[in-house]
C-alpha cells in the first residue's frame, strides 16, 4: 500500500476511536427553544436535552452545553469552537459542514395559533388571504408553499413572547410556531385560556444533533443514532414524551 494511503487509513482509524475512550468532553451549543432545550434556574433543561443527556450517558461521554444566539452557534461549529449543535433542522446546504446524526431527536409540527376570541379557521392557504401572520425571524418553516405564498403578509417579532403578545392584542391575526413550543410558552406566560391553535399543521420537520464534519466524530454519530433508537423503544422514553406533552405540567 502506498505511503499516502497508509497515512489516510491511519487518520480514519484514529478518528473512529470512540470519543469516550479519549476522555474528552463533547462541546455542544444551542439556542434556547423551550420545551426542547432551554435554561431553568441556570441549568439546562428540556425534552431534547434530557434525551441527549441520557444517550451520551449510556455512551460514557461527558458533554458541555452552551446557550448562544443561533448565528453564533453556527459560527462556533464552523470555527471549531464547538463539536456539535443540539436541535437543528437538516437542510441539504448544511451537509457540507455538518455530520447529522441519522436518528432525529424530536418531530416538529408547525401550526397557526389564534386568539380564542378571534379564531381564524385554517384548512387551505386560501383561508389566509389578506391576513397578517406573525413569524419569528431566522426560523425555518418546512412547507415551501406556506413560506413563499403571497396570499398573506408576514410580520416579524423580536421574540416568540412578543409574537403571542401581539396575537392577544389583535395586532396580528395568526402566529405560526411549533405546536409544543407555542403551548409551552403560552403556559409560561399564563395565556393558555386566551390562545388556541388550528389542528391542521402548516408544516412538519425534525430536530437533530449535528456534529462537526470531522473523521473524529463519525463513530460517535453512528453510536449516538444506534443508542437513541434503542432508547426510543423503552418505557423511560415514553414517559419523557408524556411529561413534555402537557405544557401545564411544565410551569415554574
N, C-alpha and C positions, 0 to 999 in steps of 0.2 A: 504494500500500500504506500503511495507517495506520501512524503512528509507532510504536505499541506492537508491531505485528507486525514492523516492521523491526528493532526492538531485540531481539526474541526470536530472529529469524533470525540476527542478528549474534552473539548469545550461543552459539547452536548451532554456527555455523561456527567460532567460536573454540575451542569445545570439541572439535570434530572434528579440529583440527590435531594431527598425530602427536605423541605425547608426546616422542619423541626430538628433534623439531625445536625444542622449547622448552628442551632441555638440562637437564631436571630429573631428579632421582633418584627412582625409584619406591620408596616406603616400604612394605615388606611386613612382616607379623607372622605368627607361627605358634606352635603349641605342639609341642614335640618328640614325634614318634611314629615311631620307627625301624621299618623301614628307609626310610620315605617321606621324612621330613625329621628331622634331628637334628644335634647338635653332636658333633664328634670333634676332640679336641685344640684346642678353642677355635675351630674352623672349622665352618661349615655343611656338611652332607653329606646324602646320601640320594637315593633314586630320583627323587622328585618335585622335589627341589631341583635336581638335575642337569638334569632336563627343563626346568624353568622357566628356569634359567640359560642353557641353550642357546637356547631360544626368544627370550628377551629379548636375548641377544647378537645374534641374527640381525635383530632389530628395531632394533638400535642403542640399546638402553635400559639405562642403569645402574640397579642396584637395591640396596637395603639390606634385609637380613633380620634381624629382631629376634625372639628367642625370649621368649615371655611365657606365663603361665598362661592357659588358654583364655578365662576370663571377661574378662581384661584385653585379650585380642586383640579380642574383640567390642566392648568399650568403646572401645578405641583407634580402631577404624573408625568407630564411632558419633560420636565426638567430633572426627573429622577429624585425629587424630594419626597415622593410618596410611592408606595409599591402598588397601590390599588385604590379604586373608588368604589365605595359602597352605595348601591342603589343608583343605577344609571340605565337609561334606555339603550338598547342595542341598535345602533344605526350603522349602515354599511360604511359610511365615511369615517367612522371611528375605528374600524378594524385595522387600519394601517398602524395605529399607535397603541392599541389595547388588545389584550387577550381576554375575551369574555368567557367566564365560566358558563358551560353549556346549560346547566340547570338553573332556571330563574328562581329568585328569592320570593317574589310576590307577583301576582296578577293585578293590574291596574285597570279600573273601569271609569272612564271619564263620563260624567253626567252633567245635566244642566240643573242648577239649583235655582229656586224661585222663592219669593216671599209667600208665605201661606195666604196672606190676604190679597195677593195679586198673582195668581197662578197663570202660567203660560204653557198649556199642554204642548208636548213635542212628540211627533211621530216621524216627520219628514223635514228636510231642510226648508221647504216652502213655509213651514209653520213659523220660521224665524224671520220672515220677511219684515223689514223695516224696524226690527227690534235692536236694542243695544245690549251686547253681551260683554260682561266683564271678564277679562283674561289676565293671566299673570305673565309678565314679560320673561322671555327666555325659556318658557315651558313648551314642551313638545306635545302636540295633540295628534294622535296616530291617524285619525280619519282625514285623509287628504281633501276630500270634498268639503268637509267642515272647515279645514284650515284655509282653503282658498276661496270659499264661497263669498260672493258679493251681495247676497240677499240681505245680510245684516251687517251692522257696524260693530267694531270691537273697541273696547275702552280698557286700557291698561291701568292697573293699580300697583302701587309700590310693594304691597304685601297682600297675602291671602286674607288677612284680617280686614284690611281696607276694602277688599272686594265684597266681603259679606256685609260690612257696614254700609256700603253704597247700595247693596241689594235691599236691605230692610228699610232704607230711607228712600227707596224708589228712584235712585239716581242711575241705576241700570236695571234692565228688565230681567236679565238672567245672568248667572255666573257659571262658567264652566270650570269644573275641578274634578279631581279624583273623588269617587264616592266616599271612600273610607276617610280620606284626608279632610274632605269638606264636613262630614258628620262629626269627626273628631274635633275640628276647630269650632264648629257650632256649639258643641258641648262645652268646650273650654270657655267660650265667650257667653255661655248661658242663652244661646239663641235657638235651641232645638225646637222650642214652641213657636218660633217665628219663621223658620226656614224649612222647606221641604225640597224634594228633587224629583224630576221626571224619571220614571223607571227605565225608559228606553235609553241606552247608552249612545253617546255620540262617537265613542272610540274605545278601544281596548289595547293594552300594551303590557309589557312585563319589565320588572326591575331586576337587574343583575349585579353581581360583583364582577368588576373588570380589573384585571391586573396589568401591570406594565408589560409591554411586549418584550420579553427577555427570556432566553432559554432557561434561566434560573427559576422561572415561575410556571413552566409547562407542567411539571409533575404536580405542583400544588393545585393548578386549575383542574386537572383531571381528578385528583384526590378529593378536592372540595365538592365537585359535582357528584361523585360517587357517594360520598358521605351524606350530602344533602338529600339525595334521592332516598337513601336508607332512612334518614330522619323523618322524611315526609310520610313514611309508611307506619310510623309509630304513634301511639296514643298521646305522647307528650307534645307532638307537633299539632295534633288535632285540638288539644286543649289550649295551646298557644293561639291558634286561629280563633277559637271560640271566645277567648278573653279579649282579643282585639276587635272582635266583630261588633261589640256593643260599646259605642262611644260613651254612654253614661257610666260605664264601669271604669273609665279612664280619667274621670275628673280628679283634679288635685285635691 
